Amino acid sequence: MPTSATRVFMNGNSQAVRIPQEFRLDTRQVEISRTEQGDLLIHPLPVDRGAALLNALVAFDEEFAAVLEEDRSMQPVVQEREPL
């Protein structure tokens, strides 16, 4: 298992660790835990791109969806035209 020494620094009121390029994570969030021996474990969390959208949609009630459907039914019919 490869290892590398790196720098620990303060970022505002938080302590941060510089992650070398060869250990770069392809995620925006990680889960960090400490083992019984005191070692820190960093686990990348999967990117959940739809979570923010679903959380936003929860705030709307069923009436909102009904109004959207009604508005869509009132849209004019798309005209068929010859390609240019």
PDB file of N, CA, C and O in Angstrom, chain B, residues numbered from 101:
ATOM      1  N   MET B 101       0.858  -1.168   0.000  1.00  0.00           N
ATOM      2  CA  MET B 101       0.000   0.000   0.000  1.00  0.00           C
ATOM      3  C   MET B 101       0.908   1.235   0.000  1.00  0.00           C
ATOM      4  O   MET B 101       1.752   1.375   0.885  1.00  0.00           O
ATOM      5  N   PRO B 102       0.745   2.137  -0.985  1.00  0.00           N
ATOM      6  CA  PRO B 102       1.602   3.323  -1.036  1.00  0.00           C
ATOM      7  C   PRO B 102       1.293   4.291   0.100  1.00  0.00           C
ATOM      8  O   PRO B 102       0.146   4.423   0.528  1.00  0.00           O
ATOM      9  N   THR B 103       2.325   4.959   0.577  1.00  0.00           N
ATOM     10  CA  THR B 103       2.157   5.986   1.603  1.00  0.00           C
ATOM     11  C   THR B 103       2.923   7.224   1.171  1.00  0.00           C
ATOM     12  O   THR B 103       3.799   7.166   0.308  1.00  0.00           O
ATOM     13  N   SER B 104       2.577   8.341   1.787  1.00  0.00           N
ATOM     14  CA  SER B 104       3.234   9.601   1.466  1.00  0.00           C
ATOM     15  C   SER B 104       3.106  10.530   2.659  1.00  0.00           C
ATOM     16  O   SER B 104       2.053  10.580   3.293  1.00  0.00           O
ATOM     17  N   ALA B 105       4.168  11.268   2.975  1.00  0.00           N
ATOM     18  CA  ALA B 105       4.094  12.285   4.025  1.00  0.00           C
ATOM     19  C   ALA B 105       3.527  13.558   3.399  1.00  0.00           C
ATOM     20  O   ALA B 105       3.844  13.881   2.254  1.00  0.00           O
ATOM     21  N   THR B 106       2.704  14.269   4.135  1.00  0.00           N
ATOM     22  CA  THR B 106       2.089  15.487   3.612  1.00  0.00           C
ATOM     23  C   THR B 106       1.949  16.511   4.720  1.00  0.00           C
ATOM     24  O   THR B 106       2.319  16.252   5.865  1.00  0.00           O
ATOM     25  N   ARG B 107       1.419  17.663   4.383  1.00  0.00           N
ATOM     26  CA  ARG B 107       1.366  18.802   5.288  1.00  0.00           C
ATOM     27  C   ARG B 107      -0.007  18.917   5.950  1.00  0.00           C
ATOM     28  O   ARG B 107      -1.034  18.680   5.313  1.00  0.00           O
ATOM     29  N   VAL B 108      -0.015  19.282   7.225  1.00  0.00           N
ATOM     30  CA  VAL B 108      -1.237  19.590   7.971  1.00  0.00           C
ATOM     31  C   VAL B 108      -1.219  21.088   8.224  1.00  0.00           C
ATOM     32  O   VAL B 108      -0.191  21.639   8.617  1.00  0.00           O
ATOM     33  N   PHE B 109      -2.358  21.757   7.999  1.00  0.00           N
ATOM     34  CA  PHE B 109      -2.408  23.211   8.175  1.00  0.00           C
ATOM     35  C   PHE B 109      -3.786  23.627   8.662  1.00  0.00           C
ATOM     36  O   PHE B 109      -4.724  22.829   8.654  1.00  0.00           O
ATOM     37  N   MET B 110      -3.902  24.868   9.081  1.00  0.00           N
ATOM     38  CA  MET B 110      -5.183  25.413   9.530  1.00  0.00           C
ATOM     39  C   MET B 110      -5.857  26.121   8.359  1.00  0.00           C
ATOM     40  O   MET B 110      -5.212  26.851   7.607  1.00  0.00           O
ATOM     41  N   ASN B 111      -7.146  25.899   8.217  1.00  0.00           N
ATOM     42  CA  ASN B 111      -7.969  26.564   7.212  1.00  0.00           C
ATOM     43  C   ASN B 111      -9.145  27.162   7.968  1.00  0.00           C
ATOM     44  O   ASN B 111     -10.135  26.473   8.214  1.00  0.00           O
ATOM     45  N   GLY B 112      -9.050  28.440   8.342  1.00  0.00           N
ATOM     46  CA  GLY B 112     -10.043  29.040   9.225  1.00  0.00           C
ATOM     47  C   GLY B 112      -9.913  28.407  10.589  1.00  0.00           C
ATOM     48  O   GLY B 112      -8.824  28.375  11.162  1.00  0.00           O
ATOM     49  N   ASN B 113     -11.021  27.899  11.118  1.00  0.00           N
ATOM     50  CA  ASN B 113     -11.004  27.225  12.418  1.00  0.00           C
ATOM     51  C   ASN B 113     -10.850  25.714  12.292  1.00  0.00           C
ATOM     52  O   ASN B 113     -10.897  24.995  13.290  1.00  0.00           O
ATOM     53  N   SER B 114     -10.667  25.232  11.063  1.00  0.00           N
ATOM     54  CA  SER B 114     -10.568  23.790  10.835  1.00  0.00           C
ATOM     55  C   SER B 114      -9.141  23.391  10.506  1.00  0.00           C
ATOM     56  O   SER B 114      -8.389  24.152   9.898  1.00  0.00           O
ATOM     57  N   GLN B 115      -8.788  22.192  10.917  1.00  0.00           N
ATOM     58  CA  GLN B 115      -7.496  21.640  10.537  1.00  0.00           C
ATOM     59  C   GLN B 115      -7.683  20.910   9.210  1.00  0.00           C
ATOM     60  O   GLN B 115      -8.668  20.194   9.027  1.00  0.00           O
ATOM     61  N   ALA B 116      -6.749  21.088   8.292  1.00  0.00           N
ATOM     62  CA  ALA B 116      -6.850  20.479   6.969  1.00  0.00           C
ATOM     63  C   ALA B 116      -5.581  19.691   6.671  1.00  0.00           C
ATOM     64  O   ALA B 116      -4.517  19.961   7.228  1.00  0.00           O
ATOM     65  N   VAL B 117      -5.712  18.724   5.790  1.00  0.00           N
ATOM     66  CA  VAL B 117      -4.584  17.901   5.362  1.00  0.00           C
ATOM     67  C   VAL B 117      -4.482  18.025   3.844  1.00  0.00           C
ATOM     68  O   VAL B 117      -5.466  17.832   3.131  1.00  0.00           O
ATOM     69  N   ARG B 118      -3.296  18.346   3.359  1.00  0.00           N
ATOM     70  CA  ARG B 118      -3.082  18.405   1.918  1.00  0.00           C
ATOM     71  C   ARG B 118      -3.010  16.974   1.398  1.00  0.00           C
ATOM     72  O   ARG B 118      -2.212  16.169   1.877  1.00  0.00           O
ATOM     73  N   ILE B 119      -3.847  16.666   0.419  1.00  0.00           N
ATOM     74  CA  ILE B 119      -3.860  15.320  -0.159  1.00  0.00           C
ATOM     75  C   ILE B 119      -3.024  15.355  -1.441  1.00  0.00           C
ATOM     76  O   ILE B 119      -3.369  16.074  -2.379  1.00  0.00           O
ATOM     77  N   PRO B 120      -1.931  14.588  -1.493  1.00  0.00           N
ATOM     78  CA  PRO B 120      -1.087  14.576  -2.694  1.00  0.00           C
ATOM     79  C   PRO B 120      -1.860  14.098  -3.924  1.00  0.00           C
ATOM     80  O   PRO B 120      -2.860  13.388  -3.809  1.00  0.00           O
ATOM     81  N   GLN B 121      -1.384  14.493  -5.086  1.00  0.00           N
ATOM     82  CA  GLN B 121      -2.063  14.201  -6.342  1.00  0.00           C
ATOM     83  C   GLN B 121      -2.337  12.710  -6.534  1.00  0.00           C
ATOM     84  O   GLN B 121      -3.401  12.338  -7.031  1.00  0.00           O
ATOM     85  N   GLU B 122      -1.405  11.864  -6.152  1.00  0.00           N
ATOM     86  CA  GLU B 122      -1.607  10.424  -6.384  1.00  0.00           C
ATOM     87  C   GLU B 122      -2.722   9.835  -5.518  1.00  0.00           C
ATOM     88  O   GLU B 122      -3.154   8.706  -5.751  1.00  0.00           O
ATOM     89  N   PHE B 123      -3.191  10.591  -4.522  1.00  0.00           N
ATOM     90  CA  PHE B 123      -4.294  10.145  -3.663  1.00  0.00           C
ATOM     91  C   PHE B 123      -5.559  10.980  -3.885  1.00  0.00           C
ATOM     92  O   PHE B 123      -6.505  10.896  -3.101  1.00  0.00           O
ATOM     93  N   ARG B 124      -5.575  11.780  -4.944  1.00  0.00           N
ATOM     94  CA  ARG B 124      -6.699  12.679  -5.205  1.00  0.00           C
ATOM     95  C   ARG B 124      -8.019  11.905  -5.214  1.00  0.00           C
ATOM     96  O   ARG B 124      -8.097  10.790  -5.731  1.00  0.00           O
ATOM     97  N   LEU B 125      -9.053  12.516  -4.633  1.00  0.00           N
ATOM     98  CA  LEU B 125     -10.374  11.889  -4.525  1.00  0.00           C
ATOM     99  C   LEU B 125     -11.320  12.506  -5.547  1.00  0.00           C
ATOM    100  O   LEU B 125     -11.327  13.721  -5.742  1.00  0.00           O
ATOM    101  N   ASP B 126     -12.103  11.681  -6.184  1.00  0.00           N
ATOM    102  CA  ASP B 126     -13.074  12.156  -7.163  1.00  0.00           C
ATOM    103  C   ASP B 126     -14.451  12.251  -6.499  1.00  0.00           C
ATOM    104  O   ASP B 126     -15.395  11.566  -6.892  1.00  0.00           O
ATOM    105  N   THR B 127     -14.540  13.108  -5.494  1.00  0.00           N
ATOM    106  CA  THR B 127     -15.784  13.292  -4.748  1.00  0.00           C
ATOM    107  C   THR B 127     -15.750  14.640  -4.057  1.00  0.00           C
ATOM    108  O   THR B 127     -14.688  15.249  -3.926  1.00  0.00           O
ATOM    109  N   ARG B 128     -16.905  15.110  -3.616  1.00  0.00           N
ATOM    110  CA  ARG B 128     -16.976  16.388  -2.912  1.00  0.00           C
ATOM    111  C   ARG B 128     -17.068  16.195  -1.401  1.00  0.00           C
ATOM    112  O   ARG B 128     -16.851  17.142  -0.645  1.00  0.00           O
ATOM    113  N   GLN B 129     -17.384  14.989  -0.956  1.00  0.00           N
ATOM    114  CA  GLN B 129     -17.511  14.724   0.473  1.00  0.00           C
ATOM    115  C   GLN B 129     -16.827  13.411   0.824  1.00  0.00           C
ATOM    116  O   GLN B 129     -16.764  12.484   0.017  1.00  0.00           O
ATOM    117  N   VAL B 130     -16.318  13.358   2.046  1.00  0.00           N
ATOM    118  CA  VAL B 130     -15.722  12.135   2.571  1.00  0.00           C
ATOM    119  C   VAL B 130     -16.287  11.880   3.960  1.00  0.00           C
ATOM    120  O   VAL B 130     -16.804  12.782   4.620  1.00  0.00           O
ATOM    121  N   GLU B 131     -16.174  10.637   4.379  1.00  0.00           N
ATOM    122  CA  GLU B 131     -16.508  10.266   5.752  1.00  0.00           C
ATOM    123  C   GLU B 131     -15.182  10.002   6.450  1.00  0.00           C
ATOM    124  O   GLU B 131     -14.346   9.259   5.936  1.00  0.00           O
ATOM    125  N   ILE B 132     -14.989  10.600   7.605  1.00  0.00           N
ATOM    126  CA  ILE B 132     -13.734  10.430   8.335  1.00  0.00           C
ATOM    127  C   ILE B 132     -14.036   9.767   9.674  1.00  0.00           C
ATOM    128  O   ILE B 132     -15.006  10.116  10.347  1.00  0.00           O
ATOM    129  N   SER B 133     -13.197   8.811  10.049  1.00  0.00           N
ATOM    130  CA  SER B 133     -13.370   8.129  11.335  1.00  0.00           C
ATOM    131  C   SER B 133     -11.994   7.828  11.915  1.00  0.00           C
ATOM    132  O   SER B 133     -10.983   7.882  11.215  1.00  0.00           O
ATOM    133  N   ARG B 134     -11.975   7.515  13.193  1.00  0.00           N
ATOM    134  CA  ARG B 134     -10.725   7.192  13.884  1.00  0.00           C
ATOM    135  C   ARG B 134     -10.817   5.749  14.374  1.00  0.00           C
ATOM    136  O   ARG B 134     -11.815   5.357  14.980  1.00  0.00           O
ATOM    137  N   THR B 135      -9.787   4.969  14.112  1.00  0.00           N
ATOM    138  CA  THR B 135      -9.753   3.580  14.566  1.00  0.00           C
ATOM    139  C   THR B 135      -9.413   3.535  16.055  1.00  0.00           C
ATOM    140  O   THR B 135      -9.041   4.548  16.647  1.00  0.00           O
ATOM    141  N   GLU B 136      -9.544   2.360  16.647  1.00  0.00           N
ATOM    142  CA  GLU B 136      -9.190   2.193  18.060  1.00  0.00           C
ATOM    143  C   GLU B 136      -7.714   2.481  18.309  1.00  0.00           C
ATOM    144  O   GLU B 136      -7.326   2.857  19.415  1.00  0.00           O
ATOM    145  N   GLN B 137      -6.895   2.304  17.279  1.00  0.00           N
ATOM    146  CA  GLN B 137      -5.462   2.576  17.405  1.00  0.00           C
ATOM    147  C   GLN B 137      -5.147   4.068  17.215  1.00  0.00           C
ATOM    148  O   GLN B 137      -4.000   4.481  17.388  1.00  0.00           O
ATOM    149  N   GLY B 138      -6.142   4.868  16.865  1.00  0.00           N
ATOM    150  CA  GLY B 138      -5.940   6.304  16.688  1.00  0.00           C
ATOM    151  C   GLY B 138      -5.696   6.738  15.253  1.00  0.00           C
ATOM    152  O   GLY B 138      -5.536   7.930  14.992  1.00  0.00           O
ATOM    153  N   ASP B 139      -5.665   5.794  14.313  1.00  0.00           N
ATOM    154  CA  ASP B 139      -5.468   6.146  12.907  1.00  0.00           C
ATOM    155  C   ASP B 139      -6.737   6.768  12.331  1.00  0.00           C
ATOM    156  O   ASP B 139      -7.847   6.407  12.721  1.00  0.00           O
ATOM    157  N   LEU B 140      -6.565   7.704  11.402  1.00  0.00           N
ATOM    158  CA  LEU B 140      -7.704   8.308  10.718  1.00  0.00           C
ATOM    159  C   LEU B 140      -7.969   7.555   9.424  1.00  0.00           C
ATOM    160  O   LEU B 140      -7.040   7.236   8.682  1.00  0.00           O
ATOM    161  N   LEU B 141      -9.226   7.275   9.156  1.00  0.00           N
ATOM    162  CA  LEU B 141      -9.640   6.637   7.910  1.00  0.00           C
ATOM    163  C   LEU B 141     -10.510   7.623   7.144  1.00  0.00           C
ATOM    164  O   LEU B 141     -11.427   8.220   7.708  1.00  0.00           O
ATOM    165  N   ILE B 142     -10.224   7.789   5.868  1.00  0.00           N
ATOM    166  CA  ILE B 142     -11.009   8.679   5.012  1.00  0.00           C
ATOM    167  C   ILE B 142     -11.665   7.822   3.938  1.00  0.00           C
ATOM    168  O   ILE B 142     -10.979   7.143   3.174  1.00  0.00           O
ATOM    169  N   HIS B 143     -12.993   7.854   3.882  1.00  0.00           N
ATOM    170  CA  HIS B 143     -13.754   7.092   2.897  1.00  0.00           C
ATOM    171  C   HIS B 143     -14.483   8.073   1.986  1.00  0.00           C
ATOM    172  O   HIS B 143     -15.299   8.856   2.470  1.00  0.00           O
ATOM    173  N   PRO B 144     -14.211   8.053   0.676  1.00  0.00           N
ATOM    174  CA  PRO B 144     -14.950   8.923  -0.241  1.00  0.00           C
ATOM    175  C   PRO B 144     -16.424   8.535  -0.250  1.00  0.00           C
ATOM    176  O   PRO B 144     -16.763   7.352  -0.272  1.00  0.00           O
ATOM    177  N   LEU B 145     -17.295   9.539  -0.233  1.00  0.00           N
ATOM    178  CA  LEU B 145     -18.727   9.292  -0.338  1.00  0.00           C
ATOM    179  C   LEU B 145     -19.130   9.452  -1.799  1.00  0.00           C
ATOM    180  O   LEU B 145     -18.639  10.357  -2.474  1.00  0.00           O
ATOM    181  N   PRO B 146     -20.006   8.598  -2.295  1.00  0.00           N
ATOM    182  CA  PRO B 146     -20.414   8.717  -3.693  1.00  0.00           C
ATOM    183  C   PRO B 146     -21.123  10.045  -3.932  1.00  0.00           C
ATOM    184  O   PRO B 146     -21.816  10.569  -3.060  1.00  0.00           O
ATOM    185  N   VAL B 147     -20.931  10.566  -5.129  1.00  0.00           N
ATOM    186  CA  VAL B 147     -21.590  11.814  -5.501  1.00  0.00           C
ATOM    187  C   VAL B 147     -23.068  11.517  -5.697  1.00  0.00           C
ATOM    188  O   VAL B 147     -23.433  10.661  -6.503  1.00  0.00           O
ATOM    189  N   ASP B 148     -23.905  12.212  -4.970  1.00  0.00           N
ATOM    190  CA  ASP B 148     -25.351  12.023  -5.060  1.00  0.00           C
ATOM    191  C   ASP B 148     -25.936  13.255  -5.737  1.00  0.00           C
ATOM    192  O   ASP B 148     -26.431  14.168  -5.076  1.00  0.00           O
ATOM    193  N   ARG B 149     -25.873  13.266  -7.055  1.00  0.00           N
ATOM    194  CA  ARG B 149     -26.264  14.450  -7.818  1.00  0.00           C
ATOM    195  C   ARG B 149     -27.757  14.751  -7.727  1.00  0.00           C
ATOM    196  O   ARG B 149     -28.159  15.908  -7.854  1.00  0.00           O
ATOM    197  N   GLY B 150     -28.572  13.746  -7.513  1.00  0.00           N
ATOM    198  CA  GLY B 150     -30.005  13.978  -7.483  1.00  0.00           C
ATOM    199  C   GLY B 150     -30.548  14.360  -6.119  1.00  0.00           C
ATOM    200  O   GLY B 150     -31.706  14.765  -6.017  1.00  0.00           O
ATOM    201  N   ALA B 151     -29.754  14.245  -5.073  1.00  0.00           N
ATOM    202  CA  ALA B 151     -30.246  14.503  -3.721  1.00  0.00           C
ATOM    203  C   ALA B 151     -30.707  15.938  -3.546  1.00  0.00           C
ATOM    204  O   ALA B 151     -31.755  16.175  -2.944  1.00  0.00           O
ATOM    205  N   ALA B 152     -29.955  16.899  -4.055  1.00  0.00           N
ATOM    206  CA  ALA B 152     -30.338  18.305  -3.907  1.00  0.00           C
ATOM    207  C   ALA B 152     -31.661  18.576  -4.613  1.00  0.00           C
ATOM    208  O   ALA B 152     -32.509  19.296  -4.087  1.00  0.00           O
ATOM    209  N   LEU B 153     -31.841  18.009  -5.793  1.00  0.00           N
ATOM    210  CA  LEU B 153     -33.091  18.192  -6.521  1.00  0.00           C
ATOM    211  C   LEU B 153     -34.254  17.567  -5.764  1.00  0.00           C
ATOM    212  O   LEU B 153     -35.304  18.192  -5.618  1.00  0.00           O
ATOM    213  N   LEU B 154     -34.080  16.350  -5.284  1.00  0.00           N
ATOM    214  CA  LEU B 154     -35.153  15.691  -4.541  1.00  0.00           C
ATOM    215  C   LEU B 154     -35.497  16.449  -3.264  1.00  0.00           C
ATOM    216  O   LEU B 154     -36.671  16.574  -2.917  1.00  0.00           O
ATOM    217  N   ASN B 155     -34.489  16.955  -2.565  1.00  0.00           N
ATOM    218  CA  ASN B 155     -34.744  17.742  -1.355  1.00  0.00           C
ATOM    219  C   ASN B 155     -35.519  19.008  -1.680  1.00  0.00           C
ATOM    220  O   ASN B 155     -36.380  19.420  -0.903  1.00  0.00           O
ATOM    221  N   ALA B 156     -35.227  19.627  -2.813  1.00  0.00           N
ATOM    222  CA  ALA B 156     -35.948  20.837  -3.210  1.00  0.00           C
ATOM    223  C   ALA B 156     -37.392  20.509  -3.583  1.00  0.00           C
ATOM    224  O   ALA B 156     -38.301  21.279  -3.271  1.00  0.00           O
ATOM    225  N   LEU B 157     -37.608  19.379  -4.244  1.00  0.00           N
ATOM    226  CA  LEU B 157     -38.956  19.019  -4.682  1.00  0.00           C
ATOM    227  C   LEU B 157     -39.869  18.642  -3.523  1.00  0.00           C
ATOM    228  O   LEU B 157     -41.087  18.778  -3.632  1.00  0.00           O
ATOM    229  N   VAL B 158     -39.307  18.175  -2.428  1.00  0.00           N
ATOM    230  CA  VAL B 158     -40.109  17.794  -1.261  1.00  0.00           C
ATOM    231  C   VAL B 158     -40.885  18.996  -0.727  1.00  0.00           C
ATOM    232  O   VAL B 158     -41.963  18.831  -0.156  1.00  0.00           O
ATOM    233  N   ALA B 159     -40.351  20.191  -0.908  1.00  0.00           N
ATOM    234  CA  ALA B 159     -40.993  21.394  -0.384  1.00  0.00           C
ATOM    235  C   ALA B 159     -42.291  21.733  -1.122  1.00  0.00           C
ATOM    236  O   ALA B 159     -43.109  22.485  -0.594  1.00  0.00           O
ATOM    237  N   PHE B 160     -42.500  21.197  -2.329  1.00  0.00           N
ATOM    238  CA  PHE B 160     -43.699  21.505  -3.105  1.00  0.00           C
ATOM    239  C   PHE B 160     -44.809  20.511  -2.781  1.00  0.00           C
ATOM    240  O   PHE B 160     -44.553  19.320  -2.601  1.00  0.00           O
ATOM    241  N   ASP B 161     -46.039  21.006  -2.710  1.00  0.00           N
ATOM    242  CA  ASP B 161     -47.169  20.121  -2.433  1.00  0.00           C
ATOM    243  C   ASP B 161     -47.754  19.586  -3.743  1.00  0.00           C
ATOM    244  O   ASP B 161     -47.299  19.951  -4.827  1.00  0.00           O
ATOM    245  N   GLU B 162     -48.768  18.716  -3.634  1.00  0.00           N
ATOM    246  CA  GLU B 162     -49.370  18.097  -4.812  1.00  0.00           C
ATOM    247  C   GLU B 162     -50.079  19.120  -5.683  1.00  0.00           C
ATOM    248  O   GLU B 162     -50.154  18.947  -6.900  1.00  0.00           O
ATOM    249  N   GLU B 163     -50.598  20.180  -5.086  1.00  0.00           N
ATOM    250  CA  GLU B 163     -51.285  21.214  -5.864  1.00  0.00           C
ATOM    251  C   GLU B 163     -50.327  21.869  -6.858  1.00  0.00           C
ATOM    252  O   GLU B 163     -50.724  22.211  -7.972  1.00  0.00           O
ATOM    253  N   PHE B 164     -49.071  22.042  -6.457  1.00  0.00           N
ATOM    254  CA  PHE B 164     -48.074  22.637  -7.344  1.00  0.00           C
ATOM    255  C   PHE B 164     -47.909  21.791  -8.605  1.00  0.00           C
ATOM    256  O   PHE B 164     -47.864  22.329  -9.711  1.00  0.00           O
ATOM    257  N   ALA B 165     -47.818  20.470  -8.444  1.00  0.00           N
ATOM    258  CA  ALA B 165     -47.674  19.579  -9.592  1.00  0.00           C
ATOM    259  C   ALA B 165     -48.908  19.647 -10.482  1.00  0.00           C
ATOM    260  O   ALA B 165     -48.786  19.606 -11.706  1.00  0.00           O
ATOM    261  N   ALA B 166     -50.091  19.749  -9.889  1.00  0.00           N
ATOM    262  CA  ALA B 166     -51.323  19.844 -10.672  1.00  0.00           C
ATOM    263  C   ALA B 166     -51.340  21.128 -11.497  1.00  0.00           C
ATOM    264  O   ALA B 166     -51.758  21.116 -12.655  1.00  0.00           O
ATOM    265  N   VAL B 167     -50.892  22.225 -10.914  1.00  0.00           N
ATOM    266  CA  VAL B 167     -50.837  23.501 -11.643  1.00  0.00           C
ATOM    267  C   VAL B 167     -49.854  23.400 -12.807  1.00  0.00           C
ATOM    268  O   VAL B 167     -50.131  23.910 -13.893  1.00  0.00           O
ATOM    269  N   LEU B 168     -48.718  22.752 -12.595  1.00  0.00           N
ATOM    270  CA  LEU B 168     -47.756  22.578 -13.689  1.00  0.00           C
ATOM    271  C   LEU B 168     -48.362  21.770 -14.831  1.00  0.00           C
ATOM    272  O   LEU B 168     -48.196  22.124 -15.998  1.00  0.00           O
ATOM    273  N   GLU B 169     -49.058  20.692 -14.504  1.00  0.00           N
ATOM    274  CA  GLU B 169     -49.690  19.869 -15.536  1.00  0.00           C
ATOM    275  C   GLU B 169     -50.749  20.665 -16.282  1.00  0.00           C
ATOM    276  O   GLU B 169     -50.871  20.545 -17.501  1.00  0.00           O
ATOM    277  N   GLU B 170     -51.511  21.473 -15.567  1.00  0.00           N
ATOM    278  CA  GLU B 170     -52.542  22.303 -16.196  1.00  0.00           C
ATOM    279  C   GLU B 170     -51.901  23.310 -17.144  1.00  0.00           C
ATOM    280  O   GLU B 170     -52.383  23.509 -18.259  1.00  0.00           O
ATOM    281  N   ASP B 171     -50.824  23.941 -16.706  1.00  0.00           N
ATOM    282  CA  ASP B 171     -50.119  24.898 -17.558  1.00  0.00           C
ATOM    283  C   ASP B 171     -49.583  24.222 -18.816  1.00  0.00           C
ATOM    284  O   ASP B 171     -49.626  24.797 -19.903  1.00  0.00           O
ATOM    285  N   ARG B 172     -49.081  23.005 -18.664  1.00  0.00           N
ATOM    286  CA  ARG B 172     -48.535  22.299 -19.819  1.00  0.00           C
ATOM    287  C   ARG B 172     -49.635  21.980 -20.827  1.00  0.00           C
ATOM    288  O   ARG B 172     -49.399  22.041 -22.034  1.00  0.00           O
ATOM    289  N   SER B 173     -50.825  21.642 -20.353  1.00  0.00           N
ATOM    290  CA  SER B 173     -51.921  21.308 -21.263  1.00  0.00           C
ATOM    291  C   SER B 173     -52.413  22.533 -22.026  1.00  0.00           C
ATOM    292  O   SER B 173     -53.059  22.394 -23.065  1.00  0.00           O
ATOM    293  N   MET B 174     -52.118  23.722 -21.529  1.00  0.00           N
ATOM    294  CA  MET B 174     -52.553  24.954 -22.188  1.00  0.00           C
ATOM    295  C   MET B 174     -51.511  25.476 -23.185  1.00  0.00           C
ATOM    296  O   MET B 174     -51.732  26.509 -23.818  1.00  0.00           O
ATOM    297  N   GLN B 175     -50.398  24.786 -23.332  1.00  0.00           N
ATOM    298  CA  GLN B 175     -49.362  25.203 -24.278  1.00  0.00           C
ATOM    299  C   GLN B 175     -49.853  24.985 -25.704  1.00  0.00           C
ATOM    300  O   GLN B 175     -50.575  24.023 -25.969  1.00  0.00           O
ATOM    301  N   PRO B 176     -49.468  25.872 -26.631  1.00  0.00           N
ATOM    302  CA  PRO B 176     -49.879  25.671 -28.024  1.00  0.00           C
ATOM    303  C   PRO B 176     -49.223  24.417 -28.601  1.00  0.00           C
ATOM    304  O   PRO B 176     -48.157  23.993 -28.155  1.00  0.00           O
ATOM    305  N   VAL B 177     -49.878  23.839 -29.592  1.00  0.00           N
ATOM    306  CA  VAL B 177     -49.371  22.644 -30.246  1.00  0.00           C
ATOM    307  C   VAL B 177     -48.134  23.021 -31.061  1.00  0.00           C
ATOM    308  O   VAL B 177     -48.105  24.075 -31.697  1.00  0.00           O
ATOM    309  N   VAL B 178     -47.129  22.174 -31.042  1.00  0.00           N
ATOM    310  CA  VAL B 178     -45.912  22.417 -31.811  1.00  0.00           C
ATOM    311  C   VAL B 178     -46.225  22.246 -33.287  1.00  0.00           C
ATOM    312  O   VAL B 178     -46.823  21.250 -33.695  1.00  0.00           O
ATOM    313  N   GLN B 179     -45.818  23.220 -34.078  1.00  0.00           N
ATOM    314  CA  GLN B 179     -46.084  23.182 -35.513  1.00  0.00           C
ATOM    315  C   GLN B 179     -45.091  22.273 -36.224  1.00  0.00           C
ATOM    316  O   GLN B 179     -43.897  22.270 -35.923  1.00  0.00           O
ATOM    317  N   GLU B 180     -45.612  21.502 -37.173  1.00  0.00           N
ATOM    318  CA  GLU B 180     -44.755  20.671 -38.020  1.00  0.00           C
ATOM    319  C   GLU B 180     -44.275  21.542 -39.169  1.00  0.00           C
ATOM    320  O   GLU B 180     -45.089  22.161 -39.854  1.00  0.00           O
ATOM    321  N   ARG B 181     -42.962  21.599 -39.392  1.00  0.00           N
ATOM    322  CA  ARG B 181     -42.401  22.398 -40.481  1.00  0.00           C
ATOM    323  C   ARG B 181     -41.355  21.583 -41.224  1.00  0.00           C
ATOM    324  O   ARG B 181     -40.772  20.633 -40.702  1.00  0.00           O
ATOM    325  N   GLU B 182     -41.143  22.005 -42.479  1.00  0.00           N
ATOM    326  CA  GLU B 182     -40.103  21.355 -43.267  1.00  0.00           C
ATOM    327  C   GLU B 182     -38.742  21.799 -42.759  1.00  0.00           C
ATOM    328  O   GLU B 182     -38.578  22.947 -42.346  1.00  0.00           O
ATOM    329  N   PRO B 183     -37.770  20.904 -42.784  1.00  0.00           N
ATOM    330  CA  PRO B 183     -36.422  21.307 -42.359  1.00  0.00           C
ATOM    331  C   PRO B 183     -35.849  22.355 -43.300  1.00  0.00           C
ATOM    332  O   PRO B 183     -36.227  22.422 -44.470  1.00  0.00           O
ATOM    333  N   LEU B 184     -34.946  23.164 -42.792  1.00  0.00           N
ATOM    334  CA  LEU B 184     -34.317  24.206 -43.614  1.00  0.00           C
ATOM    335  C   LEU B 184     -33.308  23.639 -44.571  1.00  0.00           C
ATOM    336  O   LEU B 184     -32.692  24.385 -45.332  1.00  0.00           O
TER     337      LEU B 184
END
